[in-house]
Amino acid sequence: MRSAAAILPAVCVTLCTVLAGAAGAQPASASPGQYVWVLEPMNCDPGLRPQPGGPYAALVFCENALGAYLAVVRLAPLERTGEGAWNTKQLIWQEEPWASDITSFAWAPDGKRLFVTTADGAGAGGLYELELATRRARQVAPKDSAVTAAKPGPGYVIERLDPDRQVLHYRAIPWNLPSGVSAEDSLLLAPPAAAPAKAPKAKSASKHK
């Protein structure tokens, strides 16, 4: 089993090869504006999955029985030498625990985040939210405990994303859950709009006798 760190040198070689052929090229299965990708490790299509309307892309590596692996790549030119956590010497982002044995990923409609799910074989079996500008990641599920490759969660798969309602629907791998526990769940991507504050009532003028 290869870790994300062990695969990183291959990322550079593969990325250079891909970009030399055609910058921003899409695999044959891609469709414009595709937000959600579900991967099948034994029938995996490696390559770039561009962010719809954004400067990033997901670079997918297929390792057959070892699963699929992911790196986030900055494709569009930087507006300046350093832009957030990205610079000309850091144009690829790949780290544990979200990069190994991935099952699916989804670009958030706001263009600021990428959600990644991993399996419990060679991965940590969690759902992660990646903040693209800052290169920060946090575990979304399981909600009750942190997971690692040594102590993985049940594993998750993103089912669909509702851009109008700003909801990400996902499920846990059912055979890894205790009996009677629901595998279906969802994540609200944006907080509901706050109700407009009510104007305070005008105080009536006090009468002086």
C-alpha positions as CSV (number, residue, x, y, z in Angstrom):
1,M,0.0,0.0,0.0
2,R,1.3,3.4,-1.0
3,S,0.6,6.5,1.1
4,A,-0.1,9.9,-0.3
5,A,3.4,11.0,0.6
6,A,4.9,8.1,-1.4
7,I,2.7,8.9,-4.4
8,L,3.6,12.6,-4.4
9,P,6.7,12.4,-6.7
10,A,4.5,10.6,-9.2
11,V,2.0,13.4,-9.0
12,C,4.5,15.8,-10.5
13,V,5.5,13.5,-13.3
14,T,1.9,12.7,-14.1
15,L,0.8,16.3,-13.9
16,C,3.5,17.5,-16.2
17,T,2.6,14.8,-18.7
18,V,-1.1,15.7,-18.6
19,L,-0.5,19.4,-18.8
20,A,1.9,19.0,-21.7
21,G,-0.8,17.3,-23.7
22,A,-3.6,19.8,-23.0
23,A,-4.0,22.1,-20.1
24,G,-7.3,21.6,-18.4
25,A,-8.1,18.4,-20.4
26,Q,-11.0,16.4,-19.2
27,P,-11.5,12.6,-19.2
28,A,-14.0,11.3,-21.7
29,S,-16.6,10.8,-18.9
30,A,-16.5,14.4,-17.8
31,S,-19.4,16.8,-18.5
32,P,-19.2,20.6,-18.3
33,G,-20.1,21.9,-14.8
34,Q,-19.9,18.5,-13.2
35,Y,-19.8,18.9,-9.4
36,V,-20.0,15.3,-8.1
37,W,-17.6,12.4,-9.0
38,V,-18.0,8.9,-7.7
39,L,-15.0,6.6,-8.3
40,E,-14.8,2.8,-8.8
41,P,-11.3,1.7,-8.0
42,M,-11.3,-1.3,-10.2
43,N,-12.9,0.7,-13.1
44,C,-11.2,4.0,-12.5
45,D,-10.5,6.8,-14.9
46,P,-7.3,8.7,-14.0
47,G,-6.7,12.3,-14.8
48,L,-7.9,15.8,-14.2
49,R,-11.4,16.7,-13.0
50,P,-11.6,20.5,-13.4
51,Q,-13.5,22.7,-10.9
52,P,-16.6,24.1,-12.6
53,G,-15.7,27.8,-13.4
54,G,-12.8,27.8,-10.9
55,P,-9.0,27.8,-10.9
56,Y,-8.5,24.3,-9.4
57,A,-8.7,20.7,-10.5
58,A,-8.8,17.3,-8.8
59,L,-6.0,15.0,-10.1
60,V,-7.1,11.3,-9.7
61,F,-4.7,8.4,-9.5
62,C,-6.0,4.8,-10.0
63,E,-4.1,2.1,-8.1
64,N,-6.5,-0.8,-8.8
65,A,-6.9,-2.9,-5.7
66,L,-5.1,-0.3,-3.6
67,G,-7.8,2.2,-4.3
68,A,-7.9,5.7,-5.9
69,Y,-5.9,8.7,-4.7
70,L,-6.4,12.4,-5.0
71,A,-4.4,15.6,-5.2
72,V,-5.7,19.2,-5.7
73,V,-4.0,21.2,-8.4
74,R,-4.0,24.9,-9.0
75,L,-4.4,25.2,-12.8
76,A,-5.1,28.9,-13.4
77,P,-2.2,31.4,-13.2
78,L,-1.8,33.0,-9.8
79,E,-2.7,36.7,-9.7
80,R,0.5,37.3,-7.8
81,T,3.5,35.3,-6.6
82,G,1.6,34.2,-3.4
83,E,-2.1,33.8,-3.3
84,G,-3.5,32.6,0.0
85,A,-1.7,29.3,0.8
86,W,-0.7,28.8,-2.9
87,N,2.5,30.1,-4.6
88,T,4.6,29.2,-7.6
89,K,6.4,26.4,-5.6
90,Q,3.2,25.0,-4.1
91,L,0.8,24.3,-6.9
92,I,-0.2,20.8,-5.7
93,W,-1.9,19.8,-2.5
94,Q,-2.0,16.2,-1.3
95,E,-2.0,15.1,2.3
96,E,-3.4,12.5,4.7
97,P,-6.0,11.6,5.7
98,W,-8.2,12.8,2.8
99,A,-6.0,11.9,-0.2
100,S,-6.0,8.0,0.2
101,D,-8.6,5.5,-1.0
102,I,-11.1,8.0,-2.1
103,T,-14.6,7.0,-3.1
104,S,-16.1,10.3,-4.3
105,F,-15.6,14.1,-4.2
106,A,-17.8,17.1,-4.9
107,W,-17.0,20.8,-5.7
108,A,-19.0,23.2,-3.6
109,P,-21.1,25.6,-5.7
110,D,-19.5,28.6,-3.9
111,G,-16.1,27.6,-5.5
112,K,-14.4,27.7,-2.1
113,R,-14.5,24.1,-1.0
114,L,-14.0,20.5,-2.1
115,F,-15.7,17.6,-0.2
116,V,-13.9,14.2,-0.3
117,T,-15.0,10.8,1.0
118,T,-12.6,7.9,1.6
119,A,-13.0,4.2,2.2
120,D,-11.8,2.2,5.2
121,G,-9.5,-0.1,3.3
122,A,-6.3,2.0,2.6
123,G,-8.0,5.2,3.8
124,A,-9.4,6.7,7.0
125,G,-13.1,6.1,6.1
126,G,-14.2,9.7,6.6
127,L,-15.8,12.7,4.9
128,Y,-13.7,15.8,4.6
129,E,-14.2,19.4,3.8
130,L,-11.2,21.1,2.1
131,E,-10.9,24.9,2.1
132,L,-9.2,25.5,-1.2
133,A,-7.7,29.0,-0.7
134,T,-6.2,28.2,2.7
135,R,-5.4,24.5,2.1
136,R,-7.1,23.5,5.3
137,A,-9.1,20.4,5.8
138,R,-11.5,19.2,8.5
139,Q,-13.3,16.0,9.1
140,V,-17.1,16.2,8.6
141,A,-18.0,12.6,9.3
142,P,-18.0,10.6,11.5
143,K,-19.3,13.3,13.7
144,D,-18.4,11.7,17.0
145,S,-14.7,10.8,16.7
146,A,-11.6,11.5,14.7
147,V,-10.6,8.7,12.3
148,T,-7.3,7.7,10.8
149,A,-6.0,4.9,8.5
150,A,-5.1,2.9,11.7
151,K,-8.6,3.5,13.2
152,P,-10.9,4.1,10.2
153,G,-14.5,5.2,10.1
154,P,-17.1,3.3,8.1
155,G,-16.3,4.9,4.8
156,Y,-18.6,7.3,2.9
157,V,-19.8,8.0,-0.6
158,I,-21.3,11.3,-1.9
159,E,-24.7,10.6,-3.6
160,R,-25.7,14.0,-4.9
161,L,-25.4,17.7,-4.4
162,D,-28.4,20.1,-4.5
163,P,-27.0,23.5,-5.5
164,D,-30.3,25.3,-5.1
165,R,-30.9,24.1,-1.5
166,Q,-27.1,24.0,-0.8
167,V,-27.3,20.5,0.6
168,L,-24.7,17.7,0.1
169,H,-26.2,14.2,0.4
170,Y,-24.0,11.3,1.4
171,R,-24.1,7.8,2.9
172,A,-22.0,5.6,5.0
173,I,-20.9,2.2,3.6
174,P,-23.8,0.2,5.2
175,W,-22.0,-3.1,6.0
176,N,-19.6,-1.1,8.2
177,L,-22.4,0.3,10.4
178,P,-24.0,-1.3,13.5
179,S,-27.4,-2.9,12.9
180,G,-30.3,-0.3,12.8
181,V,-28.1,2.7,12.2
182,S,-29.1,4.7,9.1
183,A,-26.5,5.1,6.4
184,E,-28.1,8.2,4.9
185,D,-27.1,11.7,5.9
186,S,-26.7,15.2,4.6
187,L,-24.7,18.4,5.1
188,L,-26.0,21.9,4.8
189,L,-23.3,23.8,2.8
190,A,-24.5,27.3,3.6
191,P,-26.3,28.5,6.7
192,P,-29.9,29.7,6.1
193,A,-30.3,33.3,5.5
194,A,-30.8,35.2,8.7
195,A,-34.2,36.8,9.1
196,P,-34.1,40.6,8.8
197,A,-33.9,42.2,12.2
198,K,-37.1,43.9,13.4
199,A,-36.9,47.6,14.0
200,P,-37.3,48.5,17.6
201,K,-40.6,50.0,18.5
202,A,-40.5,53.7,19.1
203,K,-41.0,54.7,22.7
204,S,-43.9,56.8,23.4
205,A,-43.2,60.2,24.8
206,S,-43.6,60.3,28.6
207,K,-46.2,62.7,29.9
208,H,-45.2,65.0,32.7
209,K,-47.8,66.5,34.9
